[in-house]
């Protein structure tokens, strides 16, 4: 199947029109007319995941985070982005990214399921789908109140991560939850507006955390990778169902940090 046909199928479920205006999803490197037999799925194009894609003999690499965000004036071996673009081209790998369009149409639902939330609503509305609000993150209820420390354990088990950062009283009882994958400090106002007692997200800095606590919002920082690497297995399985004649492989789970 040609790369363009695969993209057409993916964008039925995750249209580029659902992405944020600042984002850069789509076919970023390579030929749209390439015949695709092997697909490699990763969260990011790193030197390690690109090497895995090469070893898998992939014709198409699909990631959540775009390798290219801003304008590029040169593509050469003097920058890590340039080197990766060159290698993709030299190895004959087309490269497609699906970022905030997947956040809106896929990631929020995945996070909701990981935490077992009920009575959910969109945390930050960015548009509509057939008249139904859609957007980033979810706000919802746990089936029963938990101590904040217990909610942290729920996050660790649900998202399959080794650790979290907890900002708040470990003994505080919480039930109203907001979750926004990736870098979610901008979602604090939305979590407060949704009357959440705790926001689960990643990349929270010190001042954002203490300011959120001053407003009555606890934070569980599960990490950018921790809240989003579920994309790999989800998309691998989806593509395998969608494209039974293609071989689909995914990047190894490798947290970009160690807990000491």
Secondary structure, 3 states (H helix, E strand, C coil): CEHHHHHHHHHHHCCHHHCCCCCCCEEEECCCCCECCEEEEECCCCHHHHHHHHHCCCCEEEECCCCCCCCCCCCCCCCHHHHHHHHHHHCCCEEEECCHHHHHHHHHHHHHHHHCCEEEEEEEEEEEECCEEEEEEEEEEEEEEEEHHHHHHHHHHHHCCCCCEEECCCCCEEEEEEEEEEECHHHHHHHHHCCCCEEEEECCCHHHHHHHHHCCCEEEECCHHHHHCHHHHHHHHHHHHHCCCCEEEECCCCCCCCCC
